[in-house]
Amino acid sequence: MKKFIVMLFVLIFFTGCGIGSLAAVPFKVTGAVVNVVTPDVVGDTISKTGDVIEETIPF
């Protein structure tokens, strides 16, 4: 059981569980939608906020 827990921890540590990616999705989608309606600078700024969130959250 101890080996299983250690292996699970190592697997999650190296692959991540996607929390950062999930938190960034709304910003990336909103940025893409805003790019259609407004100048690209506004939508790109929103999308880059999603990129920063994805990089900041380690999981």
mmCIF file of the N, C-alpha and C atoms, coordinates in Angstrom:
data_MODEL
# 
_entry.id   MODEL 
# 
loop_
_atom_site.group_PDB 
_atom_site.id 
_atom_site.type_symbol 
_atom_site.label_atom_id 
_atom_site.label_alt_id 
_atom_site.label_comp_id 
_atom_site.label_asym_id 
_atom_site.label_entity_id 
_atom_site.label_seq_id 
_atom_site.pdbx_PDB_ins_code 
_atom_site.Cartn_x 
_atom_site.Cartn_y 
_atom_site.Cartn_z 
_atom_site.occupancy 
_atom_site.B_iso_or_equiv 
_atom_site.pdbx_formal_charge 
_atom_site.auth_seq_id 
_atom_site.auth_comp_id 
_atom_site.auth_asym_id 
_atom_site.auth_atom_id 
_atom_site.pdbx_PDB_model_num 
ATOM 1   N N  . MET A 1 1  ? 0.833   -1.192 0.000   1.00 0.00 ? 1  MET A N  1 
ATOM 2   C CA . MET A 1 1  ? 0.000   0.000  0.000   1.00 0.00 ? 1  MET A CA 1 
ATOM 3   C C  . MET A 1 1  ? 0.878   1.256  0.000   1.00 0.00 ? 1  MET A C  1 
ATOM 4   N N  . LYS A 1 2  ? 1.968   1.203  0.742   1.00 0.00 ? 2  LYS A N  1 
ATOM 5   C CA . LYS A 1 2  ? 2.866   2.347  0.819   1.00 0.00 ? 2  LYS A CA 1 
ATOM 6   C C  . LYS A 1 2  ? 3.497   2.618  -0.553  1.00 0.00 ? 2  LYS A C  1 
ATOM 7   N N  . LYS A 1 3  ? 3.867   1.569  -1.272  1.00 0.00 ? 3  LYS A N  1 
ATOM 8   C CA . LYS A 1 3  ? 4.444   1.733  -2.607  1.00 0.00 ? 3  LYS A CA 1 
ATOM 9   C C  . LYS A 1 3  ? 3.424   2.338  -3.565  1.00 0.00 ? 3  LYS A C  1 
ATOM 10  N N  . PHE A 1 4  ? 2.191   1.915  -3.437  1.00 0.00 ? 4  PHE A N  1 
ATOM 11  C CA . PHE A 1 4  ? 1.131   2.447  -4.293  1.00 0.00 ? 4  PHE A CA 1 
ATOM 12  C C  . PHE A 1 4  ? 0.955   3.947  -4.074  1.00 0.00 ? 4  PHE A C  1 
ATOM 13  N N  . ILE A 1 5  ? 0.949   4.383  -2.840  1.00 0.00 ? 5  ILE A N  1 
ATOM 14  C CA . ILE A 1 5  ? 0.786   5.803  -2.514  1.00 0.00 ? 5  ILE A CA 1 
ATOM 15  C C  . ILE A 1 5  ? 1.967   6.605  -3.036  1.00 0.00 ? 5  ILE A C  1 
ATOM 16  N N  . VAL A 1 6  ? 3.172   6.084  -2.886  1.00 0.00 ? 6  VAL A N  1 
ATOM 17  C CA . VAL A 1 6  ? 4.359   6.774  -3.376  1.00 0.00 ? 6  VAL A CA 1 
ATOM 18  C C  . VAL A 1 6  ? 4.326   6.867  -4.899  1.00 0.00 ? 6  VAL A C  1 
ATOM 19  N N  . MET A 1 7  ? 3.945   5.787  -5.564  1.00 0.00 ? 7  MET A N  1 
ATOM 20  C CA . MET A 1 7  ? 3.867   5.804  -7.024  1.00 0.00 ? 7  MET A CA 1 
ATOM 21  C C  . MET A 1 7  ? 2.805   6.787  -7.509  1.00 0.00 ? 7  MET A C  1 
ATOM 22  N N  . LEU A 1 8  ? 1.677   6.840  -6.810  1.00 0.00 ? 8  LEU A N  1 
ATOM 23  C CA . LEU A 1 8  ? 0.617   7.780  -7.168  1.00 0.00 ? 8  LEU A CA 1 
ATOM 24  C C  . LEU A 1 8  ? 1.097   9.216  -6.999  1.00 0.00 ? 8  LEU A C  1 
ATOM 25  N N  . PHE A 1 9  ? 1.788   9.494  -5.907  1.00 0.00 ? 9  PHE A N  1 
ATOM 26  C CA . PHE A 1 9  ? 2.322   10.830 -5.668  1.00 0.00 ? 9  PHE A CA 1 
ATOM 27  C C  . PHE A 1 9  ? 3.314   11.225 -6.759  1.00 0.00 ? 9  PHE A C  1 
ATOM 28  N N  . VAL A 1 10 ? 4.202   10.328 -7.126  1.00 0.00 ? 10 VAL A N  1 
ATOM 29  C CA . VAL A 1 10 ? 5.194   10.608 -8.163  1.00 0.00 ? 10 VAL A CA 1 
ATOM 30  C C  . VAL A 1 10 ? 4.504   10.850 -9.498  1.00 0.00 ? 10 VAL A C  1 
ATOM 31  N N  . LEU A 1 11 ? 3.505   10.060 -9.810  1.00 0.00 ? 11 LEU A N  1 
ATOM 32  C CA . LEU A 1 11 ? 2.769   10.234 -11.057 1.00 0.00 ? 11 LEU A CA 1 
ATOM 33  C C  . LEU A 1 11 ? 2.099   11.602 -11.118 1.00 0.00 ? 11 LEU A C  1 
ATOM 34  N N  . ILE A 1 12 ? 1.430   12.000 -10.060 1.00 0.00 ? 12 ILE A N  1 
ATOM 35  C CA . ILE A 1 12 ? 0.756   13.298 -10.025 1.00 0.00 ? 12 ILE A CA 1 
ATOM 36  C C  . ILE A 1 12 ? 1.772   14.428 -10.042 1.00 0.00 ? 12 ILE A C  1 
ATOM 37  N N  . PHE A 1 13 ? 2.890   14.246 -9.340  1.00 0.00 ? 13 PHE A N  1 
ATOM 38  C CA . PHE A 1 13 ? 3.914   15.286 -9.273  1.00 0.00 ? 13 PHE A CA 1 
ATOM 39  C C  . PHE A 1 13 ? 4.506   15.574 -10.648 1.00 0.00 ? 13 PHE A C  1 
ATOM 40  N N  . PHE A 1 14 ? 4.792   14.530 -11.421 1.00 0.00 ? 14 PHE A N  1 
ATOM 41  C CA . PHE A 1 14 ? 5.441   14.724 -12.709 1.00 0.00 ? 14 PHE A CA 1 
ATOM 42  C C  . PHE A 1 14 ? 4.469   15.064 -13.836 1.00 0.00 ? 14 PHE A C  1 
ATOM 43  N N  . THR A 1 15 ? 3.246   14.601 -13.774 1.00 0.00 ? 15 THR A N  1 
ATOM 44  C CA . THR A 1 15 ? 2.300   14.892 -14.841 1.00 0.00 ? 15 THR A CA 1 
ATOM 45  C C  . THR A 1 15 ? 1.382   16.049 -14.509 1.00 0.00 ? 15 THR A C  1 
ATOM 46  N N  . GLY A 1 16 ? 1.197   16.344 -13.258 1.00 0.00 ? 16 GLY A N  1 
ATOM 47  C CA . GLY A 1 16 ? 0.278   17.394 -12.855 1.00 0.00 ? 16 GLY A CA 1 
ATOM 48  C C  . GLY A 1 16 ? -1.151  16.894 -12.955 1.00 0.00 ? 16 GLY A C  1 
ATOM 49  N N  . CYS A 1 17 ? -2.048  17.567 -12.301 1.00 0.00 ? 17 CYS A N  1 
ATOM 50  C CA . CYS A 1 17 ? -3.427  17.105 -12.330 1.00 0.00 ? 17 CYS A CA 1 
ATOM 51  C C  . CYS A 1 17 ? -4.321  18.044 -13.125 1.00 0.00 ? 17 CYS A C  1 
ATOM 52  N N  . GLY A 1 18 ? -3.768  19.094 -13.710 1.00 0.00 ? 18 GLY A N  1 
ATOM 53  C CA . GLY A 1 18 ? -4.541  19.930 -14.612 1.00 0.00 ? 18 GLY A CA 1 
ATOM 54  C C  . GLY A 1 18 ? -5.315  21.062 -13.991 1.00 0.00 ? 18 GLY A C  1 
ATOM 55  N N  . ILE A 1 19 ? -5.101  21.349 -12.714 1.00 0.00 ? 19 ILE A N  1 
ATOM 56  C CA . ILE A 1 19 ? -5.858  22.427 -12.069 1.00 0.00 ? 19 ILE A CA 1 
ATOM 57  C C  . ILE A 1 19 ? -5.518  23.775 -12.700 1.00 0.00 ? 19 ILE A C  1 
ATOM 58  N N  . GLY A 1 20 ? -4.241  24.000 -12.968 1.00 0.00 ? 20 GLY A N  1 
ATOM 59  C CA . GLY A 1 20 ? -3.842  25.258 -13.601 1.00 0.00 ? 20 GLY A CA 1 
ATOM 60  C C  . GLY A 1 20 ? -4.447  25.413 -14.981 1.00 0.00 ? 20 GLY A C  1 
ATOM 61  N N  . SER A 1 21 ? -4.467  24.325 -15.731 1.00 0.00 ? 21 SER A N  1 
ATOM 62  C CA . SER A 1 21 ? -5.048  24.374 -17.077 1.00 0.00 ? 21 SER A CA 1 
ATOM 63  C C  . SER A 1 21 ? -6.546  24.634 -17.017 1.00 0.00 ? 21 SER A C  1 
ATOM 64  N N  . LEU A 1 22 ? -7.212  23.997 -16.073 1.00 0.00 ? 22 LEU A N  1 
ATOM 65  C CA . LEU A 1 22 ? -8.657  24.206 -15.939 1.00 0.00 ? 22 LEU A CA 1 
ATOM 66  C C  . LEU A 1 22 ? -8.988  25.626 -15.504 1.00 0.00 ? 22 LEU A C  1 
ATOM 67  N N  . ALA A 1 23 ? -8.141  26.202 -14.648 1.00 0.00 ? 23 ALA A N  1 
ATOM 68  C CA . ALA A 1 23 ? -8.379  27.571 -14.198 1.00 0.00 ? 23 ALA A CA 1 
ATOM 69  C C  . ALA A 1 23 ? -8.130  28.575 -15.325 1.00 0.00 ? 23 ALA A C  1 
ATOM 70  N N  . ALA A 1 24 ? -7.261  28.221 -16.259 1.00 0.00 ? 24 ALA A N  1 
ATOM 71  C CA . ALA A 1 24 ? -6.918  29.142 -17.345 1.00 0.00 ? 24 ALA A CA 1 
ATOM 72  C C  . ALA A 1 24 ? -7.903  29.094 -18.510 1.00 0.00 ? 24 ALA A C  1 
ATOM 73  N N  . VAL A 1 25 ? -8.652  28.022 -18.637 1.00 0.00 ? 25 VAL A N  1 
ATOM 74  C CA . VAL A 1 25 ? -9.556  27.854 -19.783 1.00 0.00 ? 25 VAL A CA 1 
ATOM 75  C C  . VAL A 1 25 ? -10.556 28.998 -19.934 1.00 0.00 ? 25 VAL A C  1 
ATOM 76  N N  . PRO A 1 26 ? -11.241 29.438 -18.883 1.00 0.00 ? 26 PRO A N  1 
ATOM 77  C CA . PRO A 1 26 ? -12.212 30.533 -19.083 1.00 0.00 ? 26 PRO A CA 1 
ATOM 78  C C  . PRO A 1 26 ? -11.570 31.807 -19.633 1.00 0.00 ? 26 PRO A C  1 
ATOM 79  N N  . PHE A 1 27 ? -10.347 32.104 -19.194 1.00 0.00 ? 27 PHE A N  1 
ATOM 80  C CA . PHE A 1 27 ? -9.672  33.301 -19.673 1.00 0.00 ? 27 PHE A CA 1 
ATOM 81  C C  . PHE A 1 27 ? -9.279  33.160 -21.144 1.00 0.00 ? 27 PHE A C  1 
ATOM 82  N N  . LYS A 1 28 ? -8.820  31.970 -21.519 1.00 0.00 ? 28 LYS A N  1 
ATOM 83  C CA . LYS A 1 28 ? -8.415  31.753 -22.910 1.00 0.00 ? 28 LYS A CA 1 
ATOM 84  C C  . LYS A 1 28 ? -9.627  31.792 -23.850 1.00 0.00 ? 28 LYS A C  1 
ATOM 85  N N  . VAL A 1 29 ? -10.720 31.190 -23.424 1.00 0.00 ? 29 VAL A N  1 
ATOM 86  C CA . VAL A 1 29 ? -11.934 31.204 -24.253 1.00 0.00 ? 29 VAL A CA 1 
ATOM 87  C C  . VAL A 1 29 ? -12.487 32.617 -24.362 1.00 0.00 ? 29 VAL A C  1 
ATOM 88  N N  . THR A 1 30 ? -12.539 33.317 -23.244 1.00 0.00 ? 30 THR A N  1 
ATOM 89  C CA . THR A 1 30 ? -13.036 34.696 -23.257 1.00 0.00 ? 30 THR A CA 1 
ATOM 90  C C  . THR A 1 30 ? -12.155 35.570 -24.142 1.00 0.00 ? 30 THR A C  1 
ATOM 91  N N  . GLY A 1 31 ? -10.838 35.374 -24.055 1.00 0.00 ? 31 GLY A N  1 
ATOM 92  C CA . GLY A 1 31 ? -9.921  36.146 -24.902 1.00 0.00 ? 31 GLY A CA 1 
ATOM 93  C C  . GLY A 1 31 ? -10.152 35.883 -26.377 1.00 0.00 ? 31 GLY A C  1 
ATOM 94  N N  . ALA A 1 32 ? -10.414 34.637 -26.735 1.00 0.00 ? 32 ALA A N  1 
ATOM 95  C CA . ALA A 1 32 ? -10.669 34.302 -28.135 1.00 0.00 ? 32 ALA A CA 1 
ATOM 96  C C  . ALA A 1 32 ? -11.973 34.930 -28.619 1.00 0.00 ? 32 ALA A C  1 
ATOM 97  N N  . VAL A 1 33 ? -12.995 34.925 -27.781 1.00 0.00 ? 33 VAL A N  1 
ATOM 98  C CA . VAL A 1 33 ? -14.286 35.520 -28.158 1.00 0.00 ? 33 VAL A CA 1 
ATOM 99  C C  . VAL A 1 33 ? -14.161 37.031 -28.269 1.00 0.00 ? 33 VAL A C  1 
ATOM 100 N N  . VAL A 1 34 ? -13.440 37.634 -27.333 1.00 0.00 ? 34 VAL A N  1 
ATOM 101 C CA . VAL A 1 34 ? -13.277 39.090 -27.353 1.00 0.00 ? 34 VAL A CA 1 
ATOM 102 C C  . VAL A 1 34 ? -12.469 39.519 -28.577 1.00 0.00 ? 34 VAL A C  1 
ATOM 103 N N  . ASN A 1 35 ? -11.529 38.691 -29.029 1.00 0.00 ? 35 ASN A N  1 
ATOM 104 C CA . ASN A 1 35 ? -10.752 39.014 -30.229 1.00 0.00 ? 35 ASN A CA 1 
ATOM 105 C C  . ASN A 1 35 ? -11.636 39.189 -31.452 1.00 0.00 ? 35 ASN A C  1 
ATOM 106 N N  . VAL A 1 36 ? -12.758 38.518 -31.500 1.00 0.00 ? 36 VAL A N  1 
ATOM 107 C CA . VAL A 1 36 ? -13.659 38.618 -32.645 1.00 0.00 ? 36 VAL A CA 1 
ATOM 108 C C  . VAL A 1 36 ? -14.360 39.975 -32.660 1.00 0.00 ? 36 VAL A C  1 
ATOM 109 N N  . VAL A 1 37 ? -14.686 40.489 -31.486 1.00 0.00 ? 37 VAL A N  1 
ATOM 110 C CA . VAL A 1 37 ? -15.496 41.703 -31.390 1.00 0.00 ? 37 VAL A CA 1 
ATOM 111 C C  . VAL A 1 37 ? -14.653 42.972 -31.262 1.00 0.00 ? 37 VAL A C  1 
ATOM 112 N N  . THR A 1 38 ? -13.553 42.896 -30.516 1.00 0.00 ? 38 THR A N  1 
ATOM 113 C CA . THR A 1 38 ? -12.745 44.083 -30.220 1.00 0.00 ? 38 THR A CA 1 
ATOM 114 C C  . THR A 1 38 ? -11.371 43.959 -30.874 1.00 0.00 ? 38 THR A C  1 
ATOM 115 N N  . PRO A 1 39 ? -10.542 44.982 -30.743 1.00 0.00 ? 39 PRO A N  1 
ATOM 116 C CA . PRO A 1 39 ? -9.172  44.871 -31.262 1.00 0.00 ? 39 PRO A CA 1 
ATOM 117 C C  . PRO A 1 39 ? -8.408  43.715 -30.609 1.00 0.00 ? 39 PRO A C  1 
ATOM 118 N N  . ASP A 1 40 ? -7.445  43.194 -31.330 1.00 0.00 ? 40 ASP A N  1 
ATOM 119 C CA . ASP A 1 40 ? -6.700  42.026 -30.855 1.00 0.00 ? 40 ASP A CA 1 
ATOM 120 C C  . ASP A 1 40 ? -5.980  42.261 -29.528 1.00 0.00 ? 40 ASP A C  1 
ATOM 121 N N  . VAL A 1 41 ? -5.598  43.484 -29.239 1.00 0.00 ? 41 VAL A N  1 
ATOM 122 C CA . VAL A 1 41 ? -4.847  43.767 -28.018 1.00 0.00 ? 41 VAL A CA 1 
ATOM 123 C C  . VAL A 1 41 ? -5.664  43.393 -26.783 1.00 0.00 ? 41 VAL A C  1 
ATOM 124 N N  . VAL A 1 42 ? -6.930  43.685 -26.785 1.00 0.00 ? 42 VAL A N  1 
ATOM 125 C CA . VAL A 1 42 ? -7.788  43.411 -25.627 1.00 0.00 ? 42 VAL A CA 1 
ATOM 126 C C  . VAL A 1 42 ? -7.929  41.900 -25.415 1.00 0.00 ? 42 VAL A C  1 
ATOM 127 N N  . GLY A 1 43 ? -8.257  41.166 -26.460 1.00 0.00 ? 43 GLY A N  1 
ATOM 128 C CA . GLY A 1 43 ? -8.420  39.721 -26.337 1.00 0.00 ? 43 GLY A CA 1 
ATOM 129 C C  . GLY A 1 43 ? -7.125  39.015 -26.009 1.00 0.00 ? 43 GLY A C  1 
ATOM 130 N N  . ASP A 1 44 ? -6.019  39.487 -26.585 1.00 0.00 ? 44 ASP A N  1 
ATOM 131 C CA . ASP A 1 44 ? -4.719  38.876 -26.293 1.00 0.00 ? 44 ASP A CA 1 
ATOM 132 C C  . ASP A 1 44 ? -4.322  39.091 -24.841 1.00 0.00 ? 44 ASP A C  1 
ATOM 133 N N  . THR A 1 45 ? -4.663  40.244 -24.284 1.00 0.00 ? 45 THR A N  1 
ATOM 134 C CA . THR A 1 45 ? -4.364  40.508 -22.873 1.00 0.00 ? 45 THR A CA 1 
ATOM 135 C C  . THR A 1 45 ? -5.129  39.538 -21.978 1.00 0.00 ? 45 THR A C  1 
ATOM 136 N N  . ILE A 1 46 ? -6.374  39.298 -22.297 1.00 0.00 ? 46 ILE A N  1 
ATOM 137 C CA . ILE A 1 46 ? -7.176  38.359 -21.507 1.00 0.00 ? 46 ILE A CA 1 
ATOM 138 C C  . ILE A 1 46 ? -6.610  36.943 -21.646 1.00 0.00 ? 46 ILE A C  1 
ATOM 139 N N  . SER A 1 47 ? -6.236  36.552 -22.846 1.00 0.00 ? 47 SER A N  1 
ATOM 140 C CA . SER A 1 47 ? -5.664  35.222 -23.065 1.00 0.00 ? 47 SER A CA 1 
ATOM 141 C C  . SER A 1 47 ? -4.340  35.060 -22.327 1.00 0.00 ? 47 SER A C  1 
ATOM 142 N N  . LYS A 1 48 ? -3.536  36.108 -22.311 1.00 0.00 ? 48 LYS A N  1 
ATOM 143 C CA . LYS A 1 48 ? -2.248  36.038 -21.610 1.00 0.00 ? 48 LYS A CA 1 
ATOM 144 C C  . LYS A 1 48 ? -2.442  35.925 -20.101 1.00 0.00 ? 48 LYS A C  1 
ATOM 145 N N  . THR A 1 49 ? -3.531  36.478 -19.582 1.00 0.00 ? 49 THR A N  1 
ATOM 146 C CA . THR A 1 49 ? -3.854  36.289 -18.172 1.00 0.00 ? 49 THR A CA 1 
ATOM 147 C C  . THR A 1 49 ? -4.061  34.811 -17.888 1.00 0.00 ? 49 THR A C  1 
ATOM 148 N N  . GLY A 1 50 ? -4.726  34.114 -18.784 1.00 0.00 ? 50 GLY A N  1 
ATOM 149 C CA . GLY A 1 50 ? -4.898  32.667 -18.647 1.00 0.00 ? 50 GLY A CA 1 
ATOM 150 C C  . GLY A 1 50 ? -3.571  31.936 -18.691 1.00 0.00 ? 50 GLY A C  1 
ATOM 151 N N  . ASP A 1 51 ? -2.658  32.380 -19.548 1.00 0.00 ? 51 ASP A N  1 
ATOM 152 C CA . ASP A 1 51 ? -1.332  31.762 -19.614 1.00 0.00 ? 51 ASP A CA 1 
ATOM 153 C C  . ASP A 1 51 ? -0.576  31.942 -18.303 1.00 0.00 ? 51 ASP A C  1 
ATOM 154 N N  . VAL A 1 52 ? -0.680  33.132 -17.717 1.00 0.00 ? 52 VAL A N  1 
ATOM 155 C CA . VAL A 1 52 ? -0.004  33.396 -16.446 1.00 0.00 ? 52 VAL A CA 1 
ATOM 156 C C  . VAL A 1 52 ? -0.578  32.518 -15.345 1.00 0.00 ? 52 VAL A C  1 
ATOM 157 N N  . ILE A 1 53 ? -1.885  32.362 -15.321 1.00 0.00 ? 53 ILE A N  1 
ATOM 158 C CA . ILE A 1 53 ? -2.521  31.500 -14.311 1.00 0.00 ? 53 ILE A CA 1 
ATOM 159 C C  . ILE A 1 53 ? -2.048  30.069 -14.482 1.00 0.00 ? 53 ILE A C  1 
ATOM 160 N N  . GLU A 1 54 ? -1.983  29.608 -15.722 1.00 0.00 ? 54 GLU A N  1 
ATOM 161 C CA . GLU A 1 54 ? -1.566  28.235 -15.993 1.00 0.00 ? 54 GLU A CA 1 
ATOM 162 C C  . GLU A 1 54 ? -0.132  27.990 -15.548 1.00 0.00 ? 54 GLU A C  1 
ATOM 163 N N  . GLU A 1 55 ? 0.740   28.972 -15.737 1.00 0.00 ? 55 GLU A N  1 
ATOM 164 C CA . GLU A 1 55 ? 2.128   28.828 -15.334 1.00 0.00 ? 55 GLU A CA 1 
ATOM 165 C C  . GLU A 1 55 ? 2.312   28.981 -13.833 1.00 0.00 ? 55 GLU A C  1 
ATOM 166 N N  . THR A 1 56 ? 1.466   29.774 -13.193 1.00 0.00 ? 56 THR A N  1 
ATOM 167 C CA . THR A 1 56 ? 1.602   30.047 -11.765 1.00 0.00 ? 56 THR A CA 1 
ATOM 168 C C  . THR A 1 56 ? 1.151   28.867 -10.919 1.00 0.00 ? 56 THR A C  1 
ATOM 169 N N  . ILE A 1 57 ? 0.047   28.257 -11.290 1.00 0.00 ? 57 ILE A N  1 
ATOM 170 C CA . ILE A 1 57 ? -0.486  27.117 -10.524 1.00 0.00 ? 57 ILE A CA 1 
ATOM 171 C C  . ILE A 1 57 ? 0.296   25.871 -10.939 1.00 0.00 ? 57 ILE A C  1 
ATOM 172 N N  . PRO A 1 58 ? 1.010   25.273 -10.009 1.00 0.00 ? 58 PRO A N  1 
ATOM 173 C CA . PRO A 1 58 ? 1.906   24.169 -10.373 1.00 0.00 ? 58 PRO A CA 1 
ATOM 174 C C  . PRO A 1 58 ? 1.196   22.861 -10.701 1.00 0.00 ? 58 PRO A C  1 
ATOM 175 N N  . PHE A 1 59 ? -0.061  22.738 -10.413 1.00 0.00 ? 59 PHE A N  1 
ATOM 176 C CA . PHE A 1 59 ? -0.751  21.464 -10.655 1.00 0.00 ? 59 PHE A CA 1 
ATOM 177 C C  . PHE A 1 59 ? -1.683  21.576 -11.821 1.00 0.00 ? 59 PHE A C  1 
# 
